[in-house]
Amino acid sequence: MTSDAFVPPGFTPPTSLVADRFHLEPLGPQHNVADHAAWMSSIEHIRATPGYPDGNWPPLSGMSLEKNLSDLRRHADDFTRGAGFTFTVLDPVDGDVIGCVYLYPSASAEYDVTVQSWVRADRADLDVPLATAVADWIATDWPWERLDRCGR
């Protein structure tokens, strides 16, 4: 991997992680309504989650569905370009959005990737299992070795 490449040339990123209590798939515009509802219902909870220390996300006043759609399109474009990988966390029973996982280049030379995740307040019991499953998944299926897990 070159110093400016986030993933090696030719690397095919995994597109799913399946666990008993959740599964992940790439976040995209098709998730807009459920994604928006999930984080809008849990702003304070997400802001208290490790990895969101700057207090900028999510915005306290929320955002419009249209602005959220723009963000989802940006994340989907990043995924296509290999610039970052964002996954929606879905309930395996009803398919509802219960959280999100972000894998982006680290701003620090100490790390290969910054790993952030959140779950809805009403699914807070999944926070640690999700973070642990994602770390294990990265260790087995992704090309990075030095993870910034944002205090986890």
VONUDO-397641 format. One record per residue (C-alpha): x, y, z; residue in three letters; residue number from 0. Coordinates in steps of 0.25 Angstrom, whole numbers, plus 5000, padded with zeros to 4 digits. Each point is the difference from the previous one (the first is absolute). Example, Ala and Ser with C-alpha at 12.3 -4.5 7.8 and 13.67 -1.06 7.14 Angstrom:
! residues 2
+------+------+------+------+-----+
|    x |    y |    z | code | pos |
+------+------+------+------+-----+
| 5049 | 4982 | 5031 |  ALA |   0 |
| 5006 | 5014 | 4998 |  SER |   1 |
+------+------+------+------+-----+
! end
This chain:
! residues 152
+------+------+------+------+-----+
|    x |    y |    z | code | pos |
+------+------+------+------+-----+
| 5000 | 5000 | 5000 |  MET |   0 |
| 5006 | 5013 | 4996 |  THR |   1 |
| 5000 | 5012 | 5010 |  SER |   2 |
| 4989 | 5007 | 4993 |  ASP |   3 |
| 4991 | 4988 | 4997 |  ALA |   4 |
| 4989 | 4997 | 5010 |  PHE |   5 |
| 4998 | 4985 | 4995 |  VAL |   6 |
| 5010 | 4993 | 4990 |  PRO |   7 |
| 4998 | 5000 | 4985 |  PRO |   8 |
| 4990 | 4989 | 4996 |  GLY |   9 |
| 4995 | 4998 | 5015 |  PHE |  10 |
| 4985 | 4997 | 4999 |  THR |  11 |
| 4994 | 5005 | 5013 |  PRO |  12 |
| 4990 | 4991 | 5007 |  PRO |  13 |
| 4986 | 5004 | 4999 |  THR |  14 |
| 4994 | 4993 | 5012 |  SER |  15 |
| 5002 | 4995 | 5014 |  LEU |  16 |
| 4989 | 4991 | 5006 |  VAL |  17 |
| 4999 | 4998 | 5015 |  ALA |  18 |
| 4988 | 4994 | 5008 |  ASP |  19 |
| 4995 | 5014 | 5004 |  ARG |  20 |
| 5003 | 5009 | 4989 |  PHE |  21 |
| 5006 | 5000 | 4986 |  HIS |  22 |
| 5007 | 5010 | 4992 |  LEU |  23 |
| 4999 | 5004 | 4985 |  GLU |  24 |
| 5005 | 5013 | 4993 |  PRO |  25 |
| 4993 | 5012 | 5003 |  LEU |  26 |
| 4993 | 5007 | 4989 |  GLY |  27 |
| 4988 | 5009 | 4996 |  PRO |  28 |
| 4990 | 4988 | 5001 |  GLN |  29 |
| 5002 | 5001 | 5015 |  HIS |  30 |
| 4997 | 5015 | 5001 |  ASN |  31 |
| 4987 | 5000 | 5008 |  VAL |  32 |
| 5004 | 4989 | 5010 |  ALA |  33 |
| 5014 | 5005 | 5002 |  ASP |  34 |
| 4994 | 5014 | 5002 |  HIS |  35 |
| 4990 | 4995 | 5010 |  ALA |  36 |
| 5011 | 4992 | 5007 |  ALA |  37 |
| 5010 | 5011 | 5003 |  TRP |  38 |
| 4989 | 5011 | 5002 |  MET |  39 |
| 4994 | 4991 | 5011 |  SER |  40 |
| 5014 | 4999 | 5007 |  SER |  41 |
| 5008 | 5013 | 4999 |  ILE |  42 |
| 5004 | 5001 | 5014 |  GLU |  43 |
| 5003 | 4985 | 5001 |  HIS |  44 |
| 5009 | 5000 | 4988 |  ILE |  45 |
| 5007 | 5013 | 5005 |  ARG |  46 |
| 5003 | 4992 | 5013 |  ALA |  47 |
| 5006 | 4988 | 4992 |  THR |  48 |
| 5015 | 4998 | 4999 |  PRO |  49 |
| 5005 | 5006 | 4987 |  GLY |  50 |
| 4991 | 5012 | 5000 |  TYR |  51 |
| 5008 | 5009 | 5009 |  PRO |  52 |
| 5000 | 5013 | 4992 |  ASP |  53 |
| 4985 | 5003 | 5002 |  GLY |  54 |
| 4998 | 5003 | 4985 |  ASN |  55 |
| 4992 | 4987 | 4997 |  TRP |  56 |
| 4989 | 4998 | 5000 |  PRO |  57 |
| 4995 | 5014 | 4999 |  PRO |  58 |
| 4992 | 5004 | 5013 |  LEU |  59 |
| 4989 | 5006 | 4991 |  SER |  60 |
| 5000 | 4988 | 4990 |  GLY |  61 |
| 5000 | 5002 | 4985 |  MET |  62 |
| 4990 | 4999 | 4989 |  SER |  63 |
| 4997 | 4987 | 4993 |  LEU |  64 |
| 5005 | 5006 | 4988 |  GLU |  65 |
| 5014 | 5003 | 5006 |  LYS |  66 |
| 5001 | 4986 | 5006 |  ASN |  67 |
| 4997 | 4995 | 4986 |  LEU |  68 |
| 5012 | 5008 | 4995 |  SER |  69 |
| 5009 | 4995 | 5011 |  ASP |  70 |
| 4996 | 4985 | 4997 |  LEU |  71 |
| 5003 | 5003 | 4985 |  ARG |  72 |
| 5014 | 5005 | 5004 |  ARG |  73 |
| 5003 | 4988 | 5009 |  HIS |  74 |
| 4995 | 4991 | 4988 |  ALA |  75 |
| 5009 | 5007 | 4991 |  ASP |  76 |
| 5012 | 4999 | 5010 |  ASP |  77 |
| 4997 | 4985 | 5000 |  PHE |  78 |
| 5000 | 4999 | 4985 |  THR |  79 |
| 5013 | 5007 | 4999 |  ARG |  80 |
| 5007 | 4993 | 5012 |  GLY |  81 |
| 5002 | 5013 | 5007 |  ALA |  82 |
| 4992 | 4995 | 5012 |  GLY |  83 |
| 4990 | 4989 | 5004 |  PHE |  84 |
| 4987 | 5003 | 5007 |  THR |  85 |
| 4990 | 4989 | 5004 |  PHE |  86 |
| 4986 | 5001 | 5005 |  THR |  87 |
| 4997 | 4990 | 5012 |  VAL |  88 |
| 4987 | 4993 | 4998 |  LEU |  89 |
| 4991 | 4992 | 5009 |  ASP |  90 |
| 5001 | 4986 | 4994 |  PRO |  91 |
| 4985 | 4997 | 5003 |  VAL |  92 |
| 4993 | 5013 | 4994 |  ASP |  93 |
| 5011 | 5006 | 4992 |  GLY |  94 |
| 4999 | 5013 | 5008 |  ASP |  95 |
| 5012 | 5009 | 5001 |  VAL |  96 |
| 5006 | 5000 | 5014 |  ILE |  97 |
| 5013 | 5006 | 4998 |  GLY |  98 |
| 5012 | 5003 | 4991 |  CYS |  99 |
| 5015 | 4997 | 4999 |  VAL | 100 |
| 5010 | 5009 | 4993 |  TYR | 101 |
| 5014 | 4995 | 4996 |  LEU | 102 |
| 5008 | 5012 | 4995 |  TYR | 103 |
| 5015 | 5004 | 4999 |  PRO | 104 |
| 5006 | 5004 | 5013 |  SER | 105 |
| 5005 | 5014 | 5001 |  ALA | 106 |
| 5011 | 4995 | 5008 |  SER | 107 |
| 5012 | 4993 | 4994 |  ALA | 108 |
| 4999 | 4990 | 5012 |  GLU | 109 |
| 4988 | 4993 | 4994 |  TYR | 110 |
| 4995 | 4995 | 4987 |  ASP | 111 |
| 4986 | 5001 | 5003 |  VAL | 112 |
| 4990 | 5008 | 5009 |  THR | 113 |
| 4988 | 4991 | 5004 |  VAL | 114 |
| 4988 | 5007 | 5005 |  GLN | 115 |
| 4986 | 4994 | 5003 |  SER | 116 |
| 4987 | 5003 | 5007 |  TRP | 117 |
| 4987 | 4994 | 5003 |  VAL | 118 |
| 4986 | 5005 | 5003 |  ARG | 119 |
| 4998 | 5004 | 5015 |  ALA | 120 |
| 4989 | 4989 | 5000 |  ASP | 121 |
| 5011 | 4990 | 4996 |  ARG | 122 |
| 5011 | 5004 | 5009 |  ALA | 123 |
| 5003 | 4986 | 5004 |  ASP | 124 |
| 5005 | 4998 | 4986 |  LEU | 125 |
| 5011 | 5010 | 5001 |  ASP | 126 |
| 5012 | 4992 | 5006 |  VAL | 127 |
| 4996 | 4987 | 4992 |  PRO | 128 |
| 4999 | 5008 | 4987 |  LEU | 129 |
| 5014 | 5007 | 5003 |  ALA | 130 |
| 5006 | 4987 | 5003 |  THR | 131 |
| 4995 | 4992 | 4988 |  ALA | 132 |
| 5004 | 5012 | 4991 |  VAL | 133 |
| 5014 | 4999 | 5006 |  ALA | 134 |
| 5001 | 4985 | 4998 |  ASP | 135 |
| 4995 | 5001 | 4986 |  TRP | 136 |
| 5010 | 5011 | 4996 |  ILE | 137 |
| 5011 | 4990 | 5006 |  ALA | 138 |
| 4995 | 4989 | 4991 |  THR | 139 |
| 4995 | 5006 | 4987 |  ASP | 140 |
| 5006 | 5014 | 4998 |  TRP | 141 |
| 5014 | 5004 | 4997 |  PRO | 142 |
| 5003 | 5009 | 5012 |  TRP | 143 |
| 5008 | 4997 | 5012 |  GLU | 144 |
| 5000 | 5013 | 5009 |  ARG | 145 |
| 4986 | 5003 | 5004 |  LEU | 146 |
| 4996 | 5013 | 5007 |  ASP | 147 |
| 4987 | 4995 | 5007 |  ARG | 148 |
| 4998 | 5013 | 5006 |  CYS | 149 |
| 5001 | 4996 | 5015 |  GLY | 150 |
| 4994 | 4987 | 4999 |  ARG | 151 |
+------+------+------+------+-----+
! end
